[in-house]
Amino acid sequence: MECCYSFKQSSPYPSSFILNLQGSSSSIVGKLSRHSPCLLSSPLSKPFLQINDRLQYQKKSTFFTWKTYRGPVVAETGRQGWDFGRFIKTLYFFNGPPSPAKFFELLVGRLSSQSSSEPKSAMDSSGIVLVVGATGGVGKRIVDILRKKGQQVRNEEKARKMLGSDIDLIVGDITKESTLVPEYFKGVKKVFNAASVIVGPKEGDTPERAKYSQGIKFFEPEIKGDSPEMVEYVGMENLINAVKGSVGLRGGKLLFGCEDNSFKDLPWGALDDVVMGGVSESNFQIDTNGGENGGPTGIFRGVVSTANNGGFTSIRTRNFSTPEDLSAYDGLELCLKGDGRRYKLIVRTSSDWDTVGYTASFDTVEGWQSIRLPFSSLRPIFRARTVSDAPPFDQSNIVSLQLMFSKFEYDGKLNPTFVEGPFQLPLSSIRAYINDPITPRFVHVSSAGVTRPDRPGLDLSKQPPAVRLNKELGFILTFKLKGEDLIRESGMPYAIVRPCALTEEPAGADLIFDQGDNITGKISREEVARICVAAAESPYACDKTFEVKSVIPFSEPFTVDPENPPPEKDYNEYFKTLKDGITGKEYLERSPVPV
């Protein structure tokens, strides 16, 4: 089926064309045909980088059918001819086959000062805290502390009576991946995991779990419910997979570029001033060894001209099939080879073609460099003008990205580094980043003793019951350690708290922090909850694994005088003493135990 567009030309700018869908008497007639293929992007086809066992470089071009229009687009005196075919190809690349109605809307819209898209309200990006195991001894206390701090908390479903009516409840089971629905975790910024396999007396317990509260030193224990492998290892893997996209990765999230011997590409296409009658032209290619260290990089290059009142070139991605949720991050980092000119990054949160773009200009210097653009620096821009009543930038709904070299800044200002002619901007990566100092996003309550069951030369008779009974309790500590390793390997900023034997005593006793998994003793559940909440706010606790106990021996109960309570602790003073990379596994790695 053929479709014919007719235009009556009164100006070289598309905004002043008159669209005649019925007649064909105008001087310009373009026909869409199923013959004569034409490259859809810029005249230089966009190469496609494919990563298998090694880098392979091949060209991949998209075609649509185009029969050459009859006659050139005649420009006014002193103006250059406008490439109507390239204009159509640009529309086709980003919007698919052009429909007459949308085409007309786009052209007429150039005369309007209003956006064609309705503003969308941004989601609440203040952040949600997820507490897993929120009805357990430590978990419920974490919820209480967070609630007093005014945090919005999301926790697993259990007794509403226990947690109150102001808590958002989620039904989920970490041992069953299918119950961890992605919608549950949208907006989650911090995770406290206090879930643990259930250990109880073989002979039973009271409804209030009085025996359990004394610790397994005082009863013969057994596993109740799911096995340690399912809770501590499989459950941990399911939970990490469910939340890490929301809470973010320490090293950021790669949107474009090379990582771990694979290349993540984006569907870039040229979007130049041809859309407003100009003649500037650009493209984007992948150079397999043009990067800073000889790796692959993209190259944004072109020729910019101010003819026909133009003056900009850009590359823009097609709308992502699934919007990027970057709510865990603070901005975008571009690794590029500068040329001393000023460019723009434009981020869109709407799938509409012609809408507000959240924009930041950035200056480059000669040579390779990393440029960080905080989301807070993005300005709502529509057709080179600031939109004062635009909705807040929604970083959970990134739809497309655009790089631009332009004569124009915003609101009538000009780019001070603009020069007509050829330019080239190698771009090796775009990555979302987290601001320093980074604090833990995933705080996990583990257990002291997790590395000891297989430690050579250890006198088990002097170890806590959980270490002595590790095998009888389904290798509970072994799987706790495996779960810890999953956290350490996940890339999320974390803190792993290993309490010694837990008690129902009040918080307030002096504490001993240690690393290497050597100490024994007791500690209050309330104190552990306070440590967890403090760790989530401290850069000194980030990526640390540590044990903790009180100075009070088992033989002495700890009480607090309500009239003279102990002073509030500054847990940062403890966190500052912690070192990276100490887990207690060092003993196992030096003297491996035969399997």
C-alpha positions in Angstrom: 0.0 0.0 0.0 1.4 3.4 -1.0 0.9 6.6 1.0 1.4 10.0 -0.6 2.2 13.2 1.2 1.8 16.6 -0.6 3.2 19.9 0.6 2.8 23.5 -0.5 6.1 25.2 0.2 6.2 28.7 1.5 9.4 28.4 3.7 12.3 26.0 4.1 11.1 25.2 7.6 8.9 22.2 8.3 6.8 24.2 10.8 5.4 26.3 8.0 4.5 23.5 5.6 0.8 23.0 4.8 -0.1 19.3 4.6 -2.5 18.3 1.8 -3.6 14.7 2.2 -6.0 14.9 -0.8 -4.3 16.6 -3.7 -0.9 16.1 -5.3 -0.5 19.4 -7.1 2.2 20.9 -4.9 5.8 21.1 -5.9 7.0 18.4 -3.6 5.6 14.8 -3.5 7.2 12.1 -1.4 6.0 8.5 -1.8 6.6 5.6 0.5 7.1 2.4 -1.5 8.2 -1.1 -0.9 11.2 -0.6 -3.2 14.5 1.2 -3.2 15.8 0.7 0.4 17.3 3.7 2.2 19.4 3.7 5.4 17.2 4.8 8.3 19.8 6.5 10.5 22.5 8.9 9.3 24.2 8.4 5.9 27.0 6.5 7.7 25.3 3.3 8.9 25.5 2.7 12.6 27.8 -0.3 13.4 26.6 -2.9 15.8 29.0 -4.5 18.3 28.4 -8.1 19.1 30.1 -9.7 22.1 30.6 -13.5 22.0 33.7 -15.2 23.2 35.6 -12.3 21.6 34.7 -9.0 20.1 33.2 -9.2 16.7 32.5 -6.1 14.6 29.7 -6.1 12.1 27.3 -3.6 10.6 23.7 -3.7 11.3 21.4 -1.3 9.5 17.6 -0.8 9.6 15.9 -0.2 6.3 12.6 1.3 5.2 11.4 1.8 1.7 11.6 5.2 0.1 11.1 6.3 -3.4 13.1 9.4 -4.2 10.8 12.5 -4.0 10.2 14.4 -7.2 12.4 17.4 -7.2 14.4 19.1 -4.5 13.1 21.1 -1.6 13.7 24.6 -3.0 15.0 27.0 -0.4 14.7 30.7 -0.1 17.4 32.9 -1.5 20.6 32.5 0.6 19.5 29.3 2.2 20.6 25.8 1.7 18.4 23.0 0.5 16.6 21.1 3.1 16.9 17.3 3.1 13.3 16.2 3.3 14.3 12.5 3.0 16.6 12.7 6.0 13.8 14.4 8.0 11.4 11.5 7.2 14.1 8.9 8.1 14.6 10.6 11.5 10.9 10.4 12.2 10.8 6.8 11.1 13.8 5.8 13.3 12.3 7.2 16.5 8.6 6.8 15.9 8.2 3.9 13.4 6.3 4.4 10.1 4.8 7.9 10.1 1.1 8.2 10.2 -0.4 11.3 8.5 -2.1 12.4 11.7 1.0 12.3 13.8 3.1 13.8 11.1 0.7 16.8 10.8 0.6 17.1 14.6 4.4 17.3 14.7 4.7 19.9 12.0 1.9 22.1 13.3 3.3 21.7 16.8 6.4 23.6 15.8 4.3 26.8 15.8 3.0 26.1 19.3 4.6 27.0 22.6 2.9 24.2 24.4 4.2 20.7 24.9 2.3 17.9 23.2 2.5 15.8 26.3 0.7 16.1 29.6 2.9 16.5 32.6 3.1 13.3 34.6 3.2 13.4 38.4 6.5 12.1 39.8 6.5 9.2 42.3 7.5 9.8 45.8 11.2 9.3 45.8 11.8 9.8 49.5 12.5 6.1 49.8 11.0 3.1 51.4 12.7 0.8 54.0 12.1 -2.9 53.7 12.4 -4.9 56.9 12.5 -8.7 56.3 11.8 -10.8 59.3 9.9 -7.8 60.9 8.0 -9.9 63.4 11.1 -11.5 64.9 13.0 -10.5 68.0 15.4 -8.1 66.2 13.2 -7.2 63.2 10.3 -5.8 65.2 12.6 -3.7 67.2 14.2 -2.3 64.0 10.7 -1.4 62.8 10.0 0.4 66.1 13.2 2.5 65.8 12.5 3.4 62.2 9.0 4.4 62.9 10.1 6.7 65.6 12.5 8.2 63.1 9.6 8.9 60.8 10.6 6.4 58.1 8.2 4.8 55.8 8.6 1.0 56.4 7.6 -1.9 54.3 7.7 -5.3 55.9 6.5 -8.9 55.3 3.0 -9.9 56.2 2.4 -11.3 59.7 0.5 -10.1 62.7 -1.0 -6.6 62.1 -1.7 -6.5 65.8 2.0 -6.7 66.6 3.2 -4.0 64.2 0.2 -1.6 64.2 -2.1 -0.1 61.6 0.4 2.4 60.1 2.7 -0.2 58.5 2.5 -1.2 54.9 2.3 -5.0 54.9 3.7 -7.2 52.1 2.9 -10.9 51.7 6.1 -12.7 50.7 8.2 -15.7 51.4 11.9 -15.4 50.6 12.2 -19.1 50.1 9.7 -18.9 47.2 10.9 -16.6 44.5 7.5 -16.4 42.8 6.1 -14.6 45.9 8.7 -11.7 45.6 6.7 -9.7 43.1 8.8 -6.8 41.6 6.1 -4.2 42.4 6.7 -4.9 46.1 10.3 -3.5 45.8 9.8 -0.4 43.7 11.0 2.6 45.7 12.8 0.5 48.3 16.1 2.3 49.2 17.2 0.4 52.3 16.8 -3.3 53.3 17.2 -4.7 56.8 17.3 -8.5 56.7 16.6 -10.0 60.1 15.0 -13.2 58.8 16.5 -16.4 60.1 15.8 -20.1 60.3 13.7 -20.9 63.3 15.4 -22.9 66.1 13.2 -24.1 69.0 13.1 -26.6 71.8 12.5 -30.2 70.8 10.0 -30.5 73.7 8.1 -27.4 72.7 7.9 -23.9 74.0 5.4 -21.5 75.6 3.3 -19.2 73.4 5.6 -16.4 74.3 8.7 -18.5 73.4 10.1 -18.2 76.9 12.5 -21.0 76.4 13.8 -19.7 73.1 14.4 -16.3 74.7 16.8 -17.9 77.1 19.0 -19.1 74.3 19.7 -22.6 73.0 22.2 -23.1 75.8 19.3 -23.9 78.0 17.4 -26.5 75.8 17.9 -29.2 73.3 17.3 -27.5 69.9 15.9 -28.5 66.6 15.0 -26.7 63.3 11.4 -25.7 63.0 10.0 -25.1 59.6 12.2 -24.5 56.5 15.7 -25.8 56.5 18.8 -23.6 56.9 19.7 -24.1 53.3 16.3 -22.8 52.1 16.2 -19.8 54.5 19.8 -18.7 54.9 21.1 -19.5 51.4 18.2 -19.9 48.8 16.2 -17.3 50.6 19.1 -14.9 50.6 19.7 -15.4 46.9 16.0 -14.7 46.1 16.0 -11.6 48.3 19.1 -10.2 46.8 17.8 -10.7 43.3 14.5 -9.0 44.2 16.0 -5.9 45.8 19.4 -5.1 44.2 17.9 -3.3 41.3 16.1 -1.0 43.6 18.7 -0.3 46.3 21.5 0.1 43.8 25.0 -1.1 43.3 28.2 0.3 44.9 29.9 0.6 41.5 26.8 2.1 39.8 24.6 0.8 37.0 26.0 0.7 33.5 23.6 2.0 30.8 26.0 2.1 27.9 29.5 0.7 27.5 31.8 -2.2 28.2 31.8 -4.2 31.5 33.0 -7.7 32.4 34.0 -8.4 28.8 30.6 -7.6 27.4 29.3 -4.5 25.7 25.9 -2.9 26.5 24.7 -0.9 23.5 21.8 1.5 23.2 19.6 2.1 20.1 21.1 5.5 19.2 19.9 7.5 16.2 20.7 10.9 14.8 18.4 13.7 15.7 19.7 16.9 14.1 18.4 20.3 13.1 16.9 18.8 10.0 13.7 18.5 12.0 13.5 22.3 12.0 14.8 22.9 8.5 18.6 22.9 9.2 21.4 21.1 7.4 23.6 19.9 10.3 24.3 16.2 10.3 25.7 13.6 12.8 25.9 9.9 13.4 27.0 7.5 16.1 29.4 4.6 15.5 31.1 2.0 17.6 34.9 1.8 17.4 36.0 -1.6 18.7 39.4 -0.3 19.9 39.0 3.5 20.2 38.5 3.6 24.0 40.9 5.0 26.5 42.5 1.6 27.2 42.0 0.2 23.7 38.5 -1.1 24.3 35.3 -0.4 22.4 33.8 3.1 22.5 31.0 5.0 20.8 31.8 8.0 18.7 29.3 10.9 18.3 30.6 12.8 15.3 29.2 15.2 12.6 29.2 18.5 11.0 27.2 21.4 12.5 26.0 24.4 10.5 23.9 27.5 11.3 22.5 27.5 7.8 18.6 27.9 7.7 18.7 29.1 11.3 19.8 25.7 12.4 22.8 25.0 14.6 22.6 21.7 16.5 23.3 18.0 16.1 22.4 15.2 18.5 22.1 11.5 19.1 19.1 10.2 20.9 18.1 6.7 21.9 14.8 5.2 21.0 12.5 4.9 23.9 13.5 2.0 26.1 11.2 -1.0 26.0 11.3 -0.9 29.8 12.0 2.4 31.5 15.2 2.5 33.6 14.6 2.8 37.4 17.6 4.9 38.6 15.9 6.0 41.9 18.8 4.3 43.8 21.4 6.6 42.2 22.4 10.2 42.4 23.3 11.1 38.8 24.9 10.0 35.5 28.6 9.7 34.9 29.9 10.0 31.3 33.4 8.7 30.4 34.4 10.6 27.2 37.2 12.1 25.3 36.6 15.8 25.4 37.6 18.5 22.8 37.1 21.6 24.9 33.5 22.2 23.8 30.3 22.4 25.7 27.7 19.7 25.2 24.3 18.8 26.6 22.9 15.6 28.2 19.1 15.4 27.9 17.1 12.8 29.9 13.5 12.1 29.2 10.9 10.6 31.4 8.0 10.6 28.9 7.7 8.3 25.9 6.2 11.2 23.9 8.2 12.4 21.0 8.1 16.1 21.7 8.1 16.8 25.4 10.1 18.2 28.3 13.8 17.0 28.4 15.6 17.3 31.7 18.9 18.8 30.6 22.4 19.6 31.9 25.2 21.3 29.9 28.7 20.2 30.6 32.1 21.5 29.5 34.9 19.2 28.3 38.7 19.5 28.2 41.1 17.9 25.8 41.5 14.2 26.5 39.7 11.4 28.4 37.7 12.4 31.4 34.8 11.4 33.6 32.0 13.9 34.0 29.4 13.5 36.7 26.0 15.1 36.2 23.9 15.0 39.4 20.1 14.4 38.8 19.6 17.5 40.9 21.4 19.6 38.3 18.9 18.7 35.5 16.7 21.5 34.2 13.3 21.0 32.6 13.8 22.3 29.1 11.3 22.4 26.2 12.4 23.8 22.9 15.4 25.6 24.4 13.3 27.2 27.1 13.0 26.5 30.8 9.6 25.1 31.9 9.0 26.6 35.3 5.9 24.5 36.1 7.3 21.2 34.9 6.8 18.1 37.1 9.8 17.1 39.3 12.4 14.9 37.6 11.3 11.2 38.1 14.5 9.2 38.1 12.5 6.0 38.5 11.2 6.3 34.9 14.0 7.1 32.5 12.7 6.6 29.0 15.5 7.9 26.7 18.8 9.7 26.6 20.2 12.3 24.3 23.6 13.9 23.7 23.7 17.3 21.9 26.2 19.8 20.5 24.3 23.0 19.9 24.8 26.7 19.2 22.0 27.4 21.7 22.0 27.1 25.5 18.6 28.0 27.2 16.3 30.9 27.2 18.1 32.8 24.4 21.6 32.3 25.6 24.3 30.9 23.3 26.9 28.2 23.8 30.2 30.1 24.3 32.3 27.2 22.9 30.3 26.7 19.7 32.1 26.6 16.4 30.7 25.6 13.1 32.2 22.6 11.2 33.2 19.1 12.1 33.4 17.7 15.6 33.9 14.3 17.3 33.1 13.2 20.8 34.2 9.6 21.8 31.9 8.2 24.5 33.0 5.0 26.2 30.3 4.7 28.9 27.3 6.1 30.6 26.8 4.9 34.2 24.4 5.8 37.0 26.4 6.5 40.2 25.9 6.8 44.0 27.4 9.8 45.7 30.2 9.5 48.2 30.2 8.8 51.0 28.3 5.6 50.4 26.4 4.1 53.3 25.1 0.5 53.5 21.9 -0.2 51.5 21.6 -3.8 52.8 22.0 -4.5 56.5 22.0 -8.2 57.4 21.8 -9.8 60.9 23.9 -12.9 60.8 25.6 -14.7 63.7 28.9 -15.0 65.4 30.5 -18.4 64.8 29.7 -18.8 61.1 33.2 -19.6 60.1 34.1 -21.8 63.1 32.5 -25.3 62.5 35.2 -26.1 59.8 38.0 -24.2 61.4 41.0 -26.5 61.9 42.5 -26.8 65.4 39.4 -25.3 67.1 38.4 -26.7 70.5 34.6 -27.2 69.9 34.0 -27.9 73.6 34.7 -24.3 74.3 32.5 -23.0 71.5 28.8 -21.9 71.8 26.1 -24.6 71.2 25.3 -23.5 67.6 29.0 -24.1 66.6 29.0 -27.6 68.3 25.6 -28.5 66.9 26.1 -27.1 63.4 25.6 -30.5 61.6 22.7 -31.5 63.9 21.0 -28.2 63.1 21.1 -28.7 59.3 24.5 -26.9 59.0 22.9 -23.7 60.1 26.1 -21.7 60.4 27.5 -23.1 57.2 24.5 -21.8 55.2 24.6 -18.5 57.1 28.1 -18.0 55.9 27.1 -18.9 52.3 24.3 -16.4 52.6 26.8 -13.7 53.8 29.0 -14.5 50.8 26.1 -13.8 48.4 25.7 -10.4 50.0 29.4 -9.6 49.7 29.4 -10.7 46.0 26.2 -8.8 45.1 27.7 -5.4 44.5 25.3 -3.7 46.9 26.7 -1.5 49.7 26.2 -3.7 52.8 26.9 -4.2 56.4 26.9 -7.6 58.1 26.3 -7.7 61.8 27.2 -10.9 63.7 25.8 -10.8 67.2 26.8 -13.2 69.8 24.0 -15.0 71.8 20.8 -12.9 71.8 19.0 -12.0 75.0 15.9 -10.1 76.0 17.8 -7.8 78.2 17.6 -4.0 77.6 20.1 -2.1 75.6 22.7 0.1 77.2 25.6 -2.2 78.3 29.1 -1.3 77.1 30.0 -3.2 73.9 32.9 -5.0 72.3 33.1 -4.9 68.5 35.5 -7.4 66.9 36.3 -8.9 63.5 37.6 -12.3 62.4 34.9 -14.3 64.1 36.5 -15.2 67.4 34.5 -13.7 70.3 31.7 -15.3 72.4 29.3 -13.8 74.8 25.8 -12.2 74.8 24.1 -9.1 73.5 20.6 -7.6 73.8 18.3 -7.9 70.8 17.4 -4.2 71.3 21.0 -3.3 71.1 21.4 -5.2 67.8 18.5 -3.4 66.3 20.0 0.0 67.3 23.3 -1.1 65.8 21.6 -2.1 62.5 19.8 1.2 62.1 23.0 3.2 62.9 25.0 1.1 60.5 22.6 1.9 57.6 23.5 5.6 58.1 27.3 5.3 58.5 29.9 5.2 55.8 32.3 3.7 58.3 30.1 0.5 58.4 29.8 0.2 54.6 31.1 -3.2 53.3 32.1 -4.3 56.8 31.5 -7.6 58.5 31.8 -7.5 62.3 30.9 -9.3 65.5 29.5 -7.7 68.6 28.8 -8.5 72.2 28.3 -6.8 75.5 30.9 -6.7 78.3 28.4 -8.3 80.7 29.1 -12.0 81.2 26.4 -14.6 80.9 26.4 -15.2 84.6 25.3 -11.6 85.3 21.9 -10.2 84.2 21.9 -6.7 82.9 19.3 -4.2 84.0 18.7 -0.5 83.5 17.7 2.0 86.2 14.8 4.0 84.6 15.8 7.0 86.7 19.4 6.9 85.5 19.5 5.3 82.0 22.8 4.8 80.3 23.9 7.6 77.8 23.1 7.2 74.1 25.9 5.5 72.2 27.7 7.0 69.2 28.0 3.8 67.2 30.2 5.6 64.7 33.0 5.4 67.2 32.8 1.6 67.0 32.3 1.6 63.2 35.5 3.7 62.7 37.6 0.9 64.1 36.4 -1.7 61.5 38.6 -2.8 58.6 37.8 -4.0 55.1 37.9 -7.6 54.1 38.0 -9.3 57.5 35.4 -12.1 57.7 37.0 -15.0 59.6 37.2 -17.0 56.4 40.9 -16.1 56.4 41.5 -19.1 58.7 39.7 -21.5 56.3 41.6 -20.1 53.2 44.9 -20.6 54.9 44.2 -24.1 56.0 41.4 -25.5 53.8 39.4 -28.4 55.2 38.9 -31.4 52.9 35.4 -31.7 51.6 
